[in-house]
Amino acid sequence: MKFTKSATLIFIGLMSAANGVHALEAEQKTRQRAEPIVRKPVGVKDYEKLMGEAEALVKSGRSADAYTLLEPLEFEHSGEERFDYLIGIAALDSGKPDKATLAFERVLLVNPDSAAARLDMARAYYQLGDLPRAKTEFVTALTQNPSEMARANIEKYLDEIAAQGAGKQTRISGYVEGVLGHDTNVNYSTSLSQVFVDAPASVVTLDPANVKTSDNYYGVNAGGEITRRLNADWGVYAGANLRQRRNSTQQRFDTLGLDARAGVMFGAKADRLRFGILGGQNSLGDARNSDITGLIGEWHHEFSPGNQSNVFIQQAKYRYADVVMQPNDFNQQVIGGNWLHVLASGKSSLFGDLYYGKENDISTLITPATPNGGRSDGAKRLSGLRVGGQTAYTDKMTLFVDAGVQTGNYSKVNLLFLRKRSDRLYDLTMGTNWHWDKLWTLRPQLNYAKNNSNIVIYGYNRIDVSLTIRRDFR
């Protein structure tokens, strides 16, 4: 019995000791979990390098990566104006407007006169759907002497906020332009007066109307659009444009274009869809030249205020009025998209367009050049690319430039030149917009175009220099 009792006491003692050890371990673990993790501070050189990397990521459109890079340092560097503004921009442009407002608030606490932080705070509230606070911040930003480009963007936001208010369901906008210029090739023709034609194997003298001709010109352009919101999601729209150009001496190449569109729209803010019909008529000289009718669908998506894209698809019929030109009738299908990126400063933007399409020759008229009907060169596959950008170099002036290339490959062997036509059209446009008032713009512009074709009569080059004055209405 004594042995058993002693063993029992020893066992109880061991269990008590074990429980004590276990309790001590648990207390230590609890204390460890409660104690904050102390991060190893980032050195000054490493910090500057990291900030430089984050700024480069934001400028290149990789704001989400910049935010991921900066977020672990927010506790340590919160309250530093440069850091808070940078992480705020990274958050805003990567779809985190709630976190962006916190960062911009810290900037404004340190520097209440920061116009950039004020404007971006307004953008963040707009993304959050807090329109009253967004309006307040935008109005305040207008009082801080913003650049002309920033002022125009602020006014667009304020117009959109007003349009979303219950009292304004209908919006009307428009413009009118006057143009003066000189075109080195008003008829888009070859500079050669004689060309070699393969089928008869002889040199042919071209009609002067088909040889490059230069002239001075003047023109008037005008247009407008009306949109009506039916509810928070659905709406309707209608618009029209007029483009008239008169040459000083070559009146047979005067042009007049009228087009109209109407349809329905769905969505608002970041995503908008539009589906509609379109129609138009073009005149050459004093005679009606061609008509167009079709359908178009568009999708606009705003990834962030600095990154937007559009995708479109269009089906259209082109018909010529003159029976001599009717073998050139065609149906066209085009799909394309573009991307707009506004740089972090807000003073510059870049864009790119890409499209692809096909023209089906549908005429049944028989001519010596089209013994089987259709166009003499047949159906056409086309594709194009355009890139460009603009930057504000003063508060009232912006410089813009864009360049493009379009390819066109045809399906039939041309019976006169004994080859399938292939074109490459290159063009470059540059100029400046001077906004001496928020609704008035003066635009000097230079356009150069060159079409390379394996059929000589379709090759040409031209230079168009113009001065445009524009008045917007909104």
C-alpha positions as CSV (number, residue, x, y, z in Angstrom):
1,M,0.0,0.0,0.0
2,K,2.8,2.4,0.9
3,F,4.4,1.7,-2.5
4,T,1.2,2.3,-4.3
5,K,0.5,5.6,-2.4
6,S,4.0,6.9,-3.1
7,A,3.7,6.0,-6.8
8,T,0.4,7.9,-6.9
9,L,1.9,11.0,-5.3
10,I,4.8,10.9,-7.7
11,F,2.4,10.6,-10.7
12,I,0.3,13.5,-9.5
13,G,3.5,15.6,-9.0
14,L,4.7,14.8,-12.5
15,M,1.2,15.7,-14.0
16,S,1.2,19.0,-12.1
17,A,4.6,19.8,-13.4
18,A,3.7,18.9,-16.9
19,N,0.5,21.1,-16.7
20,G,2.7,24.0,-15.4
21,V,5.1,23.7,-18.3
22,H,2.1,23.5,-20.8
23,A,0.6,26.6,-19.2
24,L,3.9,28.5,-19.4
25,E,4.3,27.5,-23.1
26,A,0.7,28.6,-23.8
27,E,1.3,32.0,-22.0
28,Q,4.5,32.5,-24.0
29,K,2.7,31.8,-27.3
30,T,-0.1,34.1,-26.4
31,R,2.3,36.8,-25.5
32,Q,4.2,36.3,-28.8
33,R,0.9,36.6,-30.8
34,A,0.0,39.8,-28.9
35,E,3.4,41.5,-29.5
36,P,3.5,43.4,-32.8
37,I,5.9,42.2,-35.5
38,V,8.7,44.6,-35.8
39,R,9.7,45.1,-39.5
40,K,13.3,45.7,-40.4
41,P,13.4,49.4,-41.4
42,V,14.2,50.1,-45.0
43,G,17.4,52.0,-45.6
44,V,17.3,55.5,-47.2
45,K,18.9,54.3,-50.4
46,D,16.6,51.2,-50.6
47,Y,13.6,53.4,-49.9
48,E,14.5,55.9,-52.7
49,K,15.0,53.0,-55.1
50,L,11.7,51.5,-54.2
51,M,9.9,54.9,-54.6
52,G,11.5,55.3,-58.0
53,E,10.4,51.8,-59.0
54,A,6.8,52.6,-57.8
55,E,6.7,55.9,-59.7
56,A,7.9,54.1,-62.9
57,L,5.2,51.5,-62.5
58,V,2.5,54.1,-62.1
59,K,3.7,56.0,-65.2
60,S,3.7,52.8,-67.2
61,G,0.1,51.9,-66.2
62,R,1.0,49.2,-63.7
63,S,-0.6,50.9,-60.7
64,A,-1.7,47.6,-59.1
65,D,2.0,46.5,-59.0
66,A,3.0,49.9,-57.5
67,Y,0.4,49.6,-54.8
68,T,1.6,46.1,-53.9
69,L,5.1,47.4,-53.6
70,L,4.2,50.4,-51.4
71,E,1.5,48.9,-49.2
72,P,4.0,47.2,-46.7
73,L,5.6,50.6,-46.0
74,E,2.4,52.5,-45.4
75,F,2.5,52.3,-41.6
76,E,6.1,53.5,-41.4
77,H,5.9,56.3,-44.0
78,S,2.3,57.4,-43.5
79,G,2.3,61.2,-43.2
80,E,5.1,61.8,-45.7
81,E,3.5,63.8,-48.6
82,R,5.4,62.2,-51.4
83,F,4.7,58.7,-50.2
84,D,1.0,59.3,-49.4
85,Y,0.4,60.9,-52.8
86,L,2.1,58.1,-54.7
87,I,0.3,55.3,-52.9
88,G,-2.9,57.3,-53.3
89,I,-2.5,57.5,-57.1
90,A,-1.5,53.8,-57.2
91,A,-4.7,52.9,-55.2
92,L,-6.9,55.1,-57.3
93,D,-5.7,53.8,-60.7
94,S,-5.9,50.2,-59.6
95,G,-9.5,50.3,-58.5
96,K,-9.2,51.1,-54.8
97,P,-10.7,54.5,-54.4
98,D,-11.6,53.9,-50.7
99,K,-7.9,53.5,-49.8
100,A,-7.0,56.4,-52.2
101,T,-9.2,58.8,-50.2
102,L,-7.3,58.0,-47.0
103,A,-4.0,58.6,-48.6
104,F,-5.0,61.9,-50.2
105,E,-6.5,63.1,-46.9
106,R,-3.1,62.7,-45.3
107,V,-1.5,64.7,-48.1
108,L,-4.0,67.5,-47.7
109,L,-3.5,67.6,-43.9
110,V,0.2,68.2,-44.6
111,N,-0.3,70.5,-47.6
112,P,-3.9,71.9,-47.9
113,D,-2.9,73.7,-51.1
114,S,-1.9,70.6,-53.1
115,A,-4.0,71.0,-56.3
116,A,-3.0,67.5,-57.5
117,A,-4.1,65.8,-54.3
118,R,-7.4,67.8,-54.3
119,L,-8.2,66.8,-57.9
120,D,-7.4,63.2,-57.3
121,M,-9.4,63.2,-54.1
122,A,-12.4,64.4,-56.2
123,R,-11.8,61.6,-58.7
124,A,-11.7,59.0,-55.9
125,Y,-15.0,60.2,-54.5
126,Y,-16.4,60.1,-58.0
127,Q,-15.4,56.5,-58.4
128,L,-16.9,55.7,-55.0
129,G,-20.2,57.2,-56.2
130,D,-20.1,59.9,-53.5
131,L,-21.1,62.6,-56.0
132,P,-21.8,65.4,-53.6
133,R,-18.3,65.2,-52.0
134,A,-16.8,64.7,-55.5
135,K,-18.5,67.9,-56.7
136,T,-17.2,69.8,-53.7
137,E,-13.6,68.7,-54.3
138,F,-13.9,69.4,-58.1
139,V,-15.2,72.9,-57.5
140,T,-12.4,73.5,-55.0
141,A,-9.8,72.2,-57.5
142,L,-11.2,74.8,-60.1
143,T,-10.2,77.6,-57.7
144,Q,-6.5,76.4,-57.6
145,N,-5.6,77.6,-61.1
146,P,-5.4,74.2,-62.8
147,S,-3.9,73.7,-66.3
148,E,-6.2,74.1,-69.3
149,M,-6.3,70.3,-69.8
150,A,-7.0,69.7,-66.1
151,R,-9.7,72.4,-66.2
152,A,-11.4,70.7,-69.2
153,N,-11.3,67.3,-67.4
154,I,-12.8,68.9,-64.2
155,E,-15.6,70.4,-66.2
156,K,-16.4,67.1,-67.9
157,Y,-16.6,65.5,-64.5
158,L,-18.9,68.3,-63.2
159,D,-21.1,67.9,-66.3
160,E,-21.4,64.2,-65.7
161,I,-22.3,64.7,-62.1
162,A,-24.9,67.2,-63.1
163,A,-26.2,64.8,-65.7
164,Q,-26.7,62.1,-63.1
165,G,-28.7,64.5,-60.9
166,A,-32.4,64.0,-60.9
167,G,-33.1,67.4,-62.4
168,K,-31.1,66.8,-65.6
169,Q,-31.9,63.8,-67.7
170,T,-31.2,65.4,-71.1
171,R,-27.9,66.5,-72.4
172,I,-27.1,68.5,-75.6
173,S,-23.7,69.2,-77.0
174,G,-22.4,70.5,-80.3
175,Y,-19.7,72.3,-82.2
176,V,-19.0,74.4,-85.2
177,E,-15.7,74.9,-87.1
178,G,-14.3,77.1,-89.8
179,V,-11.3,75.9,-91.8
180,L,-8.8,77.5,-94.1
181,G,-6.1,75.4,-95.8
182,H,-3.9,74.3,-98.7
183,D,-3.9,70.7,-100.1
184,T,-1.2,69.6,-102.6
185,N,-3.5,66.8,-103.9
186,V,-7.2,67.6,-103.7
187,N,-8.2,64.6,-105.9
188,Y,-5.9,62.0,-104.2
189,S,-4.3,61.1,-107.6
190,T,-1.0,60.0,-109.0
191,S,1.5,62.7,-110.1
192,L,2.1,60.9,-113.3
193,S,0.3,62.1,-116.4
194,Q,1.2,58.9,-118.4
195,V,1.2,55.3,-117.1
196,F,2.1,51.9,-118.6
197,V,-0.9,49.6,-118.9
198,D,0.0,45.9,-119.0
199,A,-3.0,44.4,-120.9
200,P,-2.5,46.4,-124.1
201,A,1.2,46.8,-123.3
202,S,1.1,50.5,-124.0
203,V,1.5,53.9,-122.4
204,V,-1.7,55.7,-121.7
205,T,-2.2,59.4,-121.1
206,L,-4.4,60.0,-118.1
207,D,-7.3,62.4,-117.9
208,P,-6.2,65.6,-116.1
209,A,-8.9,64.9,-113.5
210,N,-6.9,61.8,-112.5
211,V,-3.6,63.6,-112.1
212,K,-2.4,65.3,-108.9
213,T,-3.8,68.8,-108.5
214,S,-3.2,71.3,-105.7
215,D,-5.5,74.1,-104.4
216,N,-6.4,76.3,-101.6
217,Y,-9.7,75.6,-99.8
218,Y,-12.1,76.7,-97.0
219,G,-14.6,74.6,-95.1
220,V,-17.3,74.5,-92.5
221,N,-17.8,71.6,-90.1
222,A,-20.6,71.3,-87.5
223,G,-22.2,68.6,-85.4
224,G,-24.2,67.8,-82.3
225,E,-25.6,65.1,-80.1
226,I,-28.5,64.8,-77.7
227,T,-28.8,62.1,-75.0
228,R,-31.8,61.3,-72.9
229,R,-31.6,59.1,-69.7
230,L,-34.7,57.0,-69.3
231,N,-33.6,55.6,-65.9
232,A,-30.3,54.8,-64.1
233,D,-29.3,52.2,-66.8
234,W,-31.0,52.9,-70.1
235,G,-31.0,55.9,-72.4
236,V,-31.3,57.0,-76.0
237,Y,-29.1,59.2,-78.2
238,A,-29.1,60.9,-81.6
239,G,-26.5,63.0,-83.4
240,A,-25.5,64.4,-86.8
241,N,-22.4,65.9,-88.5
242,L,-21.9,68.1,-91.5
243,R,-18.5,68.6,-93.3
244,Q,-18.2,70.9,-96.3
245,R,-15.1,71.8,-98.2
246,R,-14.8,74.2,-101.1
247,N,-11.7,74.6,-103.3
248,S,-10.7,77.9,-104.7
249,T,-10.4,76.8,-108.4
250,Q,-11.0,73.0,-108.5
251,Q,-14.7,73.1,-107.7
252,R,-15.3,69.6,-109.3
253,F,-13.5,68.2,-106.2
254,D,-15.6,70.1,-103.7
255,T,-17.0,67.8,-101.0
256,L,-20.1,67.8,-98.8
257,G,-20.7,65.1,-96.2
258,L,-23.8,64.6,-94.0
259,D,-24.1,61.7,-91.5
260,A,-26.5,60.9,-88.7
261,R,-26.8,58.3,-86.0
262,A,-29.3,57.2,-83.4
263,G,-29.7,54.4,-80.9
264,V,-29.9,53.1,-77.3
265,M,-27.4,53.1,-74.6
266,F,-27.0,51.0,-71.4
267,G,-24.9,51.5,-68.4
268,A,-23.0,54.4,-66.9
269,K,-19.7,55.4,-65.3
270,A,-17.1,52.6,-65.9
271,D,-19.1,50.6,-68.5
272,R,-21.3,51.9,-71.3
273,L,-22.8,50.1,-74.3
274,R,-24.3,51.8,-77.3
275,F,-26.2,50.1,-80.2
276,G,-27.6,52.1,-83.1
277,I,-28.2,52.8,-86.8
278,L,-26.2,55.2,-89.0
279,G,-26.7,56.8,-92.3
280,G,-25.0,59.4,-94.5
281,Q,-24.7,61.0,-97.9
282,N,-21.6,62.4,-99.7
283,S,-21.4,64.8,-102.6
284,L,-18.5,65.4,-105.0
285,G,-18.6,68.7,-107.0
286,D,-22.3,69.6,-107.1
287,A,-23.6,66.1,-107.5
288,R,-24.5,63.4,-105.1
289,N,-21.8,60.8,-105.0
290,S,-22.6,58.0,-102.5
291,D,-24.8,56.9,-99.6
292,I,-24.1,54.8,-96.6
293,T,-26.4,53.0,-94.2
294,G,-25.5,50.6,-91.4
295,L,-25.5,49.3,-87.8
296,I,-22.9,50.0,-85.1
297,G,-22.2,48.7,-81.6
298,E,-19.8,50.2,-79.1
299,W,-18.5,49.3,-75.7
300,H,-16.7,51.8,-73.5
301,H,-14.9,50.6,-70.4
302,E,-13.0,52.7,-67.9
303,F,-10.4,50.6,-66.1
304,S,-9.4,53.7,-64.1
305,P,-9.6,57.4,-64.8
306,G,-6.2,57.1,-66.5
307,N,-7.0,54.0,-68.6
308,Q,-10.0,53.7,-70.9
309,S,-10.8,51.5,-73.9
310,N,-13.4,51.3,-76.6
311,V,-14.4,48.3,-78.7
312,F,-16.7,48.7,-81.8
313,I,-18.2,46.7,-84.6
314,Q,-19.8,48.1,-87.7
315,Q,-21.7,46.8,-90.6
316,A,-22.4,49.2,-93.5
317,K,-23.6,49.4,-97.1
318,Y,-21.9,51.9,-99.5
319,R,-23.8,52.7,-102.7
320,Y,-22.9,55.0,-105.5
321,A,-25.4,57.3,-107.2
322,D,-23.8,57.5,-110.6
323,V,-24.5,54.3,-112.7
324,V,-21.0,54.5,-114.0
325,M,-19.7,54.1,-110.4
326,Q,-22.2,51.5,-109.3
327,P,-19.9,48.5,-110.1
328,N,-17.9,49.8,-107.1
329,D,-20.8,49.3,-104.6
330,F,-19.7,47.3,-101.6
331,N,-20.7,46.1,-98.1
332,Q,-18.2,46.6,-95.3
333,Q,-17.7,44.9,-91.9
334,V,-15.2,46.4,-89.5
335,I,-14.2,45.5,-85.9
336,G,-11.7,47.5,-83.8
337,G,-10.7,48.9,-80.5
338,N,-8.6,51.6,-78.9
339,W,-6.9,52.4,-75.7
340,L,-6.4,55.8,-74.0
341,H,-3.8,56.2,-71.2
342,V,-3.5,59.5,-69.3
343,L,-0.1,59.9,-67.6
344,A,0.1,60.5,-63.9
345,S,0.7,64.2,-64.3
346,G,-2.6,64.6,-66.1
347,K,-1.0,66.8,-68.7
348,S,-0.2,64.2,-71.3
349,S,-2.1,61.2,-72.8
350,L,-1.3,58.4,-75.3
351,F,-3.6,56.3,-77.4
352,G,-3.6,53.4,-79.8
353,D,-6.2,52.2,-82.3
354,L,-6.4,48.8,-84.1
355,Y,-9.0,47.6,-86.5
356,Y,-9.7,44.9,-89.1
357,G,-12.3,44.6,-91.8
358,K,-13.6,43.4,-95.1
359,E,-15.3,44.9,-98.1
360,N,-17.5,42.6,-100.2
361,D,-18.1,43.7,-103.8
362,I,-21.7,43.0,-104.5
363,S,-22.5,44.7,-107.8
364,T,-24.1,42.6,-110.5
365,L,-23.4,45.1,-113.3
366,I,-21.4,43.8,-116.2
367,T,-18.7,46.0,-117.8
368,P,-15.6,45.4,-119.9
369,A,-13.5,45.8,-116.7
370,T,-15.9,43.6,-114.7
371,P,-17.1,40.8,-117.0
372,N,-18.3,38.8,-114.0
373,G,-19.7,41.7,-112.0
374,G,-18.3,43.3,-108.8
375,R,-15.5,45.7,-108.6
376,S,-12.6,45.5,-111.0
377,D,-10.2,44.8,-108.1
378,G,-12.7,42.5,-106.2
379,A,-13.3,42.2,-102.5
380,K,-10.9,43.9,-100.0
381,R,-9.4,42.9,-96.7
382,L,-8.2,45.9,-94.7
383,S,-6.4,46.4,-91.4
384,G,-5.0,49.4,-89.7
385,L,-3.0,50.7,-86.7
386,R,-2.8,54.2,-85.3
387,V,-0.9,55.6,-82.4
388,G,-0.5,59.1,-81.0
389,G,-0.7,61.4,-78.1
390,Q,-0.9,64.9,-76.8
391,T,0.7,67.0,-74.1
392,A,0.1,70.4,-72.5
393,Y,3.1,72.6,-72.8
394,T,1.3,75.7,-71.4
395,D,-1.9,76.1,-69.5
396,K,-3.8,77.0,-72.7
397,M,-1.9,75.0,-75.4
398,T,-1.5,71.3,-76.2
399,L,0.6,69.7,-78.8
400,F,-0.7,66.6,-80.6
401,V,0.7,64.1,-83.0
402,D,-0.5,60.8,-84.4
403,A,0.6,58.4,-87.1
404,G,-1.1,55.4,-88.8
405,V,-0.8,52.7,-91.4
406,Q,-3.6,50.9,-93.3
407,T,-3.2,47.9,-95.6
408,G,-5.6,46.9,-98.3
409,N,-5.4,43.6,-100.2
410,Y,-7.8,42.9,-103.0
411,S,-9.1,39.5,-104.3
412,K,-9.3,39.8,-108.1
413,V,-6.6,40.2,-110.8
414,N,-7.1,43.6,-112.4
415,L,-7.7,42.9,-116.1
416,L,-5.8,46.1,-117.2
417,F,-2.8,45.8,-115.0
418,L,-2.7,42.0,-114.7
419,R,-2.2,41.8,-110.9
420,K,-4.1,41.8,-107.7
421,R,-4.1,45.3,-106.2
422,S,-2.3,45.8,-102.9
423,D,-2.1,49.2,-101.1
424,R,-0.2,50.6,-98.1
425,L,-1.4,53.9,-96.8
426,Y,0.8,55.9,-94.4
427,D,-0.2,59.1,-92.7
428,L,1.1,61.5,-90.1
429,T,-0.7,64.4,-88.4
430,M,0.6,67.0,-86.0
431,G,-0.5,70.3,-84.7
432,T,-1.5,72.3,-81.6
433,N,-4.7,73.3,-79.9
434,W,-4.8,76.8,-78.4
435,H,-7.7,77.1,-75.9
436,W,-7.9,80.8,-75.4
437,D,-11.3,80.2,-73.8
438,K,-12.9,77.0,-72.4
439,L,-15.3,76.9,-75.4
440,W,-13.0,78.3,-78.2
441,T,-10.1,76.5,-79.8
442,L,-7.6,77.5,-82.6
443,R,-5.9,74.6,-84.3
444,P,-3.1,74.9,-86.8
445,Q,-2.4,71.4,-88.3
446,L,-0.2,69.6,-90.8
447,N,-1.2,66.2,-92.4
448,Y,1.0,64.1,-94.7
449,A,-0.3,61.0,-96.4
450,K,1.3,58.6,-98.9
451,N,-0.4,55.6,-100.5
452,N,1.9,52.9,-102.0
453,S,0.2,50.7,-104.5
454,N,1.4,48.0,-106.9
455,I,-1.0,49.5,-109.5
456,V,0.4,52.9,-110.4
457,I,-2.8,54.9,-110.8
458,Y,-3.7,54.3,-107.2
459,G,-0.4,55.6,-105.7
460,Y,-0.3,59.2,-104.4
461,N,1.0,61.5,-101.8
462,R,-0.4,64.7,-100.4
463,I,0.3,67.4,-97.8
464,D,-2.6,69.3,-96.2
465,V,-1.9,72.4,-94.1
466,S,-4.9,74.0,-92.3
467,L,-6.0,76.4,-89.7
468,T,-9.2,75.6,-87.8
469,I,-11.3,77.8,-85.4
470,R,-13.8,75.8,-83.3
471,R,-16.6,76.8,-80.9
472,D,-18.0,74.1,-78.6
473,F,-21.5,74.2,-77.1
474,R,-22.4,72.2,-74.0
